[in-house]
Amino acid sequence: MRSNNTNSTKVPRWSEIPPELLQLLLEKLPSYFVHTLRFKAVCPSWNHAAKSYVSGPSYTPLPQSPWLMLPAQRRKKRLPGDPDVEEEEGCFFSLAEEKVYRIKRNVFRGLRDDSYWSRCVGSSHGWLAIWNPKAGEIFKEIIYLANPICGESRTLPPLHVPHISKVVLSCNPSRNHNFVVVVASHGGGVGRLEFYKHGGGNTAWTKLDLVRERKYCEIVFHNCHLFALCSDHSVHVWDFGETYNHPKKTMELQPLMEQMVYGDGDGIRHRLVESMGDILLVEHGPLLYPSWDEISVPFYVYKLNCDAKMWEKVDSLGDRAIFLVENLPALSLSTHNLPELEENSIYFTAEVSDLVPDGRPCDFFEFQLGVYNLETKVVKSLYKSRLAGNRNNNSEPVWIVPNPQ
């Protein structure tokens, strides 16, 4: 029997909630950015409200624990007639929750396709720097910036260099459109630094420095200053000023070190990182091992004393943690507001050899995430995964501090 009641209650629609109420809901959300991502996924109107909120002047991002973008197998080169893939899935390991998140974004596309020959060469302020050497002509490289959390991307002007090793950003492109991108490259026995200032109609790269028979191994931006570590262990510093228009070289020194434990042997790494105002150097051996049980190589940390022109040994990081991956800039965070992180520790990724005991290659390799405590000198395993193919058939792991803007 059909009801004659005309006063039936109308079913509310989530998409019709007024923007001012959505704003109040966003302000009440916990600070963890994943809640914002879930908010965006409800419907287009909620997605628009969240984007407006995080890009507004009243939004103040709180400290976030880093995510590790996990390696993924590259696809074989697409053939004519193969369906085009608009979005790729990126997998991220959350240290705070000890779980893997899967996010679909078209910004992952170049990193997963063999036909692009792309790789990540930087991670700054929640943005990845992707180098695509086959997008342009020979020695005309394409670099684009991508935020894997919000899905935004920006293509930078072509750059004429042989090989790009590192890229850093001066600030968060989401909050400041007048940012600077610095690229370290090398080739033909020459190391180069170039920079690009975004905004103001600028479309060109500017040469910052060139060194012969050496290369710039590490670059770090801190407080409008660029610190660069050269392969001869010299440190070069430029002051970009608040406008980034006219950088000036303020320092070039060869800091002494009481004891360099590893030296310059094969596979030895010296990593530059800014940590709560200090410029630190992390020294470690190769991060490729026959098995996880054999990982016992310690890390050594030094602090730059510019006045004394020395690297001073650091026995404790205190309430700080450092995050390392192979071939990418290091990251340091305070554990004071992130209690889920282990203080006085170094988080690192390692690869277990893709050779079977008799030396023959196998069809997989193991990827491991561990944490090393500077006081106890103990390594603890946090996550591991077995990947198909060899290391060259998979994209590199990348640390990123999630940025929902």
Disulfide bonds with the S-S distance in Angstrom:
none
